[in-house]
Amino acid sequence: MTEAPAREAIRPTPEQLQANIPHAAVREMLGEAKRNEREVNAQLQDIEADQDLSPEGKEHRAQEVIDRFAPGIVENYRAAREKTKASAETSFLFSLPFVDGKTFASGAAKIADTSEMLAVQNEASALAARIGEARSREKEKADRSRGRPWEREPSPSVVPGEELPESPSLATLRKEFDAAMELGGTEGRVRALAVARVCERMGMDLEVVVDRHRKQTHRNALVDAARFERGLATIPSGTRVAQNPFASSAGAGSRRRGQKGIGNYRGDNKPVAGSDSRQIFQKTNRRPSWK
């Protein structure tokens, strides 16, 4: 008896992802933009069906509709994108634990003054030096065993659900962050901020270093951050609504395009990025608060 093929995962629609954005004001802005887009579409269809209007009359009437609705539609989408992106970044910072029960979203994770900045820089330099030494020892060990296979450690087998062995760099960073969390206070803050700075310099994800200190509240924030980002990937610019389908500049045949042409105004639902992308958390040009 053959097994039935596994069902493909059903991907949520852009509308479902937007409805799942955990921000009431953003959802309201998106709803208003879509309502106005539907109104524009309905009015343009009426203009297309009006046999008493000349091509020039249809173009003029359509432009009046567009001028009345387009600015508000574009602004609602722009504001919704900005709020969603900012909320995704903030939620992600709330998911990163910091010393004294704080998170990297709190003021405690921001450098207070010049003297503290110097302290963080010095601590980061010392930490980077220790990581460099650990890497050198690892390289020397590998060099010594090269050509003597009986002295090499066997490559670990990958077991589903288990973590791969730590690299010397990751092990050092985790150990340092563990010490900072246990120490707390000003010294703990400085050491934790130094870890964040070294991670940035090395291109290592800070999340991997601090993850084992996460509690349920941090993981809830991480879930919210993912919901924000998935929703962000589906929010359009709305600029297509400003295009007049009857405009003479659009070329021959564009004035009477029928329902197919007018249907373009049912909403620009093309996402601004792939709906599965997860880029905000991993790569950003925004200057971190701990720098």
C-alpha positions in Angstrom: 0.0 0.0 0.0 1.5 3.3 -1.1 1.5 6.3 1.1 -0.4 9.4 0.0 1.9 12.3 -1.1 2.4 14.9 1.6 0.3 18.0 1.1 2.2 21.1 0.2 2.1 23.8 2.8 -0.6 26.4 2.1 1.1 29.8 1.8 -0.9 32.6 3.4 -2.2 35.3 1.1 -0.9 38.9 1.3 -4.3 39.9 2.9 -3.9 37.2 5.6 -0.3 38.3 6.3 -1.4 42.0 6.6 -4.3 41.0 8.9 -1.8 39.3 11.1 0.4 42.4 11.6 0.2 43.0 15.4 -0.4 46.8 15.1 -3.9 48.1 15.0 -3.0 51.5 13.5 -1.1 49.8 10.6 -4.1 47.5 9.9 -6.4 50.5 9.8 -4.1 52.4 7.4 -4.0 49.4 5.1 -7.8 48.9 5.3 -8.4 52.6 4.4 -6.0 52.4 1.4 -7.7 49.3 0.1 -11.2 50.8 0.5 -10.1 53.8 -1.5 -8.4 51.7 -4.2 -11.7 49.8 -4.6 -13.6 53.1 -4.9 -11.1 54.3 -7.6 -11.6 51.1 -9.5 -15.4 51.3 -9.3 -15.4 54.9 -10.6 -13.0 54.2 -13.4 -15.2 51.3 -14.5 -18.2 53.7 -14.6 -16.2 56.2 -16.7 -15.2 53.4 -19.1 -18.8 52.4 -19.5 -20.1 55.9 -20.1 -20.7 56.0 -23.9 -21.5 59.8 -23.8 -17.9 60.7 -22.9 -15.3 61.3 -25.5 -11.8 59.8 -25.0 -10.6 63.3 -23.8 -13.6 63.5 -21.4 -12.8 60.1 -20.0 -9.2 61.0 -19.5 -10.2 64.3 -17.7 -12.8 62.6 -15.5 -10.4 59.7 -14.6 -7.7 62.2 -13.6 -10.1 64.0 -11.3 -10.8 60.7 -9.5 -7.1 59.8 -9.3 -6.1 63.3 -8.0 -8.8 62.9 -5.3 -7.8 59.5 -4.0 -4.2 58.7 -5.0 -2.3 60.9 -2.6 -4.1 59.5 0.4 -3.6 55.9 -0.8 0.1 56.4 -1.4 0.6 58.1 2.0 -1.3 55.3 3.8 0.9 52.7 2.3 4.1 54.7 3.0 3.2 55.3 6.6 2.1 51.6 7.0 5.4 50.4 5.7 7.4 52.8 7.9 5.5 51.8 11.1 5.7 48.1 10.2 9.5 48.2 9.6 10.2 50.2 12.8 8.0 47.8 14.8 9.7 44.8 13.4 13.1 46.1 14.4 11.9 47.2 17.9 10.2 43.8 18.5 13.4 42.0 17.5 15.5 44.1 19.9 12.9 43.2 22.6 13.6 39.6 21.9 17.3 40.0 22.8 17.9 39.6 26.5 20.2 42.1 28.3 21.6 42.4 31.8 19.5 43.1 34.9 16.4 41.7 33.2 16.4 44.3 30.4 16.5 43.8 26.7 18.5 45.4 23.9 15.5 47.6 23.1 15.8 49.3 26.5 17.8 52.4 27.4 20.1 50.3 29.4 21.5 48.9 26.2 22.6 52.3 24.9 26.0 53.8 25.7 25.5 56.6 28.2 28.5 58.9 27.6 32.1 59.1 26.3 33.7 57.4 29.2 31.4 54.4 28.9 32.0 54.3 25.1 35.8 54.1 25.8 35.1 51.3 28.4 33.1 49.3 25.8 35.7 49.9 23.1 38.5 48.6 25.4 36.5 45.6 26.5 35.6 44.8 22.9 39.3 45.0 21.9 40.3 42.7 24.7 37.5 40.2 23.8 38.5 40.3 20.1 42.1 39.6 21.1 40.9 36.5 23.1 38.9 35.3 20.2 42.0 35.7 17.9 44.1 33.7 20.4 41.4 30.9 20.4 41.4 30.8 16.7 45.2 30.6 16.6 45.2 27.7 19.0 42.6 25.9 16.9 44.6 26.5 13.7 47.8 25.2 15.4 46.0 22.1 16.5 44.7 21.5 13.0 48.2 22.1 11.6 49.8 19.6 14.0 47.3 16.9 13.1 47.6 17.4 9.4 49.4 14.5 7.9 48.8 12.4 11.0 45.2 11.3 10.5 45.2 9.1 13.6 45.5 12.3 15.7 42.6 14.0 14.0 39.3 14.3 15.8 36.5 12.6 13.8 34.0 15.0 12.2 30.8 15.1 14.2 27.8 13.5 12.7 24.8 15.7 12.3 21.8 14.6 14.4 18.5 16.2 13.8 17.5 18.5 16.6 21.0 18.8 18.0 23.3 21.8 17.7 26.6 21.6 15.9 29.7 22.0 18.0 30.6 25.6 18.8 33.3 27.4 17.0 36.0 28.9 19.2 34.7 32.4 18.4 31.1 31.5 19.3 32.1 29.7 22.4 34.1 32.7 23.6 31.3 35.2 22.9 28.7 33.0 24.6 31.0 32.6 27.7 31.6 36.3 27.9 27.9 37.1 27.5 27.0 34.5 30.2 29.5 36.3 32.5 28.0 39.7 31.8 24.4 38.5 32.5 25.5 36.9 35.8 27.5 40.0 36.8 24.9 42.6 36.0 25.3 46.3 36.9 27.6 48.7 35.1 30.4 46.2 34.5 27.9 43.6 33.2 26.4 46.2 30.8 29.8 47.2 29.5 30.8 43.5 28.9 27.4 42.8 27.2 27.8 45.8 24.9 31.3 44.7 24.1 30.0 41.4 23.0 27.4 43.1 20.7 30.1 45.2 19.2 32.4 42.3 18.5 29.6 40.4 16.9 28.9 43.3 14.6 32.6 43.5 13.6 32.8 39.8 13.0 29.6 39.7 11.1 28.2 37.2 13.6 24.5 37.2 14.5 24.1 38.4 18.1 20.9 36.4 18.3 22.9 33.2 18.2 25.0 34.3 21.2 22.2 35.4 23.5 19.5 32.9 22.5 20.0 30.6 25.5 19.1 33.5 27.8 15.7 34.0 26.2 12.6 33.5 28.2 9.0 33.2 26.9 8.6 37.0 26.8 11.6 37.3 24.5 10.3 34.5 22.3 6.9 36.2 22.1 8.6 39.4 20.9 10.5 37.4 18.3 7.2 35.9 17.0 5.8 39.5 16.7 8.9 40.6 14.9 8.5 37.8 12.3 4.8 38.7 11.9 5.7 42.4 11.3 8.3 41.4 8.7 6.1 39.0 6.8 3.4 41.6 6.6 5.9 44.3 5.5 6.9 42.2 2.5 3.3 42.4 1.2 2.7 46.1 1.6 2.7 47.8 -1.9 3.8 51.3 -2.7 0.3 52.2 -4.2 1.9 54.4 -6.9 0.2 52.5 -9.7 -3.1 54.1 -8.7 -1.7 57.4 -9.9 -1.6 56.1 -13.5 -4.4 57.3 -15.7 -5.5 54.4 -18.0 -7.2 56.9 -20.4 -4.2 59.2 -20.7 -3.1 60.0 -24.3 0.5 59.7 -23.1 0.0 56.0 -22.4 -0.1 55.3 -26.2 -2.6 54.1 -28.7 -5.2 51.7 -27.5 -4.7 52.7 -23.9 -7.8 54.9 -23.7 -10.3 52.1 -24.1 -8.8 49.1 -22.5 -12.0 47.8 -21.2 -12.3 45.9 -17.9 -8.9 44.4 -18.2 -7.2 47.7 -18.1 -9.4 49.2 -15.4 -8.9 46.1 -13.3 -5.3 47.3 -12.7 -6.8 49.6 -10.1 -8.2 46.8 -7.9 -5.1 47.1 -5.8 -1.4 46.9 -6.2 -0.9 43.7 -4.2 2.6 43.0 -5.5 4.9 42.7 -2.5 7.8 45.0 -2.2 10.0 42.0 -1.3 9.6 38.2 -1.2 7.1 37.2 1.4 9.5 34.6 2.8 12.4 37.0 3.2 13.8 37.5 6.6 16.3 40.3 6.0 15.5 42.9 8.6 16.8 41.0 11.5 19.9 39.6 9.8 21.3 42.5 7.8 20.6 46.2 8.3 22.5 49.4 7.7 20.9 51.0 10.7 23.4 52.0 13.3 22.9 49.8 16.4 22.2 51.5 19.7 25.2 49.9 21.3 27.7 51.5 19.0 
